Amino acid sequence: MNYQHKTYAMLLAFPLLLTGCNPKNFPVVGKFFGGGKPEVKNVSLAIWGLWETEQTLQPILQKYTAEHPNIKITYEDRSIMPLVDYKERVFTRAFEGTKPDIVLAHASWVPRLVAGNGAWAVPAGVLDAGYLDTNFFPVVKDVGVIGGSLYSLPSTYDGLVLVYNKKHFESVGIIHPPVDWEEFRRDAISLTVRDGANLVRAGAAMGLADNAEHFSDVLGLMWLQAGVKIPEEIDTDQAKDALTFYTNFAKEDGVWGASMPESVLAFASEKVSMVLIPTWRLYELLANMQDPAVIGVAQVPQALQDTPVTWASYWTWVVPKSSPNPNESWAVIKYITDAEQQTALFSEASKIRPFGSIYSNVTLAQNLSTNGYLKAAIESAPYAKTAEIAGRSGNRRQYNALKQAVNDVIAGKSAGEALSTAKIAITQ
């Protein structure tokens, strides 16, 4: 009997010797030798987003979880919160070590999140070399790569465009939108209509802060075009000149005034001919204008045509340090920002809005080449830059500091004095 046992053992081992296999490789007997498939970890991920409902994102997330059955994803649309409160909640959760796993953050928040050790970098192996350069605009790298590591990928892209009233242009013989600031100023003056001292129609929503919500974006644009580093150099001569140029639209040229409603509302009621706004504000204009056909959209004016600069203000996905699942979270971010899913998201969003948000994936730029509302933004995105003074970003301290600077100059204070005070507030 002992002889028979030895014979059976040799017969069992013989195929293994021939194939070079290990008993662990066999599904039936392998488990007795410590083999079999590795245990799959079940993971629940929580995502915080803005403006996109669960209904819009659900088809994409369901597709991901179908391909990865061990992953469960819950999505919360936090749009009901004021942006200032949302930002505070994101920063608090990032540093306190509680969920969510993925948050939508304004691009300008990323450096401070990283500086406070509040965000996970992309783990090794998630993205191929060159992935960022191939798939996204340069500003994404400028913002998201810190200390050699990538900390964010954009959900969509947006930035400033020049929105103008075609009918107003035709009435004064302007045949094309301005391409530089001097031409913009001349056109604004030509478009302005007065009844004595009363401003009937403004040429451009420029020069003030209280009724031009995106004034800080416009100032940021002018500063970056002048080579001013924000906020380190906002008290330099170039920065002072740009602030003076901006305020003179109201103070000297009179093309905009305090009697006008907020700039987007003024454009919707045809009380102003030109506004510089991000493309998402077009949703409001299309919904509220009596004749949306008069809307024209062009790239922003430039200081130097040979070295153009435009202004980006977009939202980006970040994995806060609160997440215990950075690998799984970053795998989801890579998935929802790829070209196929961005196309699907644009399609879903277009079902409830006139059009979806601009693709952040540069490989899809050509898809918007015939969209008259988004074409200008997507074509200028390759030379976009941004900074922490972006409007509607939840950066209340920075925004209010610049608003005070504009108001101080309008009240008679020098641009240098106003900006010195603003710089202290912004950089604290």
Secondary structure, 3 states (H helix, E strand, C coil): CHHHHHHHHHHHHHHHHHHCCCHHHCCCCHHHHCCCCCCCCCEEEEEEECCCCHHHHHHHHHHHHHHCCCEEEEEEECCCCCHHHHHHHHHHHHHHCCCCCEEEEEHHHHHHHHHCCCECCCCCCCCCCCHHHHHECHHHHHHHEECCEECCEECCECEEEEEEEHHHHHHCCCCCCCCEHHHHHHHHHHHCEEECCEEEEECCCCCCCCCCCCHHHHHHHHHHHCCCCCCCCCCCHHHHHHHHHHHHHHHCCCCCCCCCCCHHHHHHCCCECEEEEEHHHHHHHHHHCCCHHHEEEECCCECCCCCCCEEECCEEEECECCCCCHHHHHHHHHHHCCHHHHHHHHHHHCCCCCCCCECCEHHHHHHHCCCCCCHHHHHHHHHEECCCCCCCCCCHHHHHHHHHHHHHHHCCCCHHHHHHHHHHHHHC
